[in-house]
């Protein structure tokens, strides 16, 4: 990611790699799901969309974004991708049970 960033920007300043960027990366992984291959990608998409949406809507976007992140992590402890995988497995089991019923 760092090599792509340098290639796209031409150079890197020290302020571009602060602690907030590291925290953003961890939040993206937590949102998407740590044990899922697509988890970080899903988390990055959700985080970026939420950040853009919330930052445009209120002056207190950092507090609101933090609350939303906390709520999402509590609701989906396996991440969004993990929840989707569990939901899909439950739906498949339910469909299989309905097909076997007379």
N, C-alpha and C positions, 0 to 999 in steps of 0.2 A: 504494500500500500504506500509505503514511504517513497519507493522508487517511482511509482506512478504519479505521486503528488509532485515530486521534483520535476519529473518530465513534463507535467502539464503546466506548472507554474514557472519553471525555469530556475528557481532557487528556493531555498527554505530559510526563513528567519526563525530565530529561537522562540519568539512569542507564539508562533503557529503550533508549537508542540508543547503546550502547557499541560497542567494537571487536568484541566477541564476536558481536554481532548481524550485523555486516558480514561476518565470517568465516563465520557460519552460512549467509548468503545465497550466498556464493561456493561453499561446499561443496555446497549444494543444486544449483546450476547445474552444477558439475563432475560430480556423481553422475548427474544426469539426462542431460546431454549438451548441449554448447554450441551445436551446429549443428542441433539439433532443436527444432521448435516446442513440442512437449510436454515437452521435456527438463527445464526448471525445475520444472514441475508434478510430474513423476514424481520428480525429485530431492527436492523438498520433502516429498512423501509418504513416500519411503523414509527420508529423514533424520529426520523426525518420528517415524515408527514405530520406527526403530532407537534413537533417543534415549530414547523412552519405555520400550522393552523393556530396553535395557541399563541405564538408570538404576534400574530397579526390581530388577534381578537382582544387582548387586554394588556395593560401596562404591567401587571403583576404576573407575567407569563412564567417566570421562573418558579414561583410558588405553586401556581396551577399545574405546571408541567411536572413538578416534583410529586404533587398529590396524585396526579394521574398515573405516574410511573409506579408509585407505591401501591395504588389500587390494582394495577395490572399484575404486578409481581405477586400480590397476595391472592388474587383471583386465579392466576395461572402459575402455580409453583413450578411446573415443568416447562414453562414458556409457552408462547403462542403456538409454535410448531408442535410441541409435545401435546398440548391440548387438542390440536387438530388431529394428530395421529390417534390419540385415545378415542376421540369422538368418532373417527372413521372406523376404528376397530369395533366399537360398540354398535355402530350402525350396521356393520357387516354381520355381526353375530345376531342382531335382531332380525335382519332380513333372512338369514339362514334359518333361524328358528321359525319364522313365519312361513317359509317355503316348505318346511318339514311338517307343519301342522295340517291336519286334514280339514 
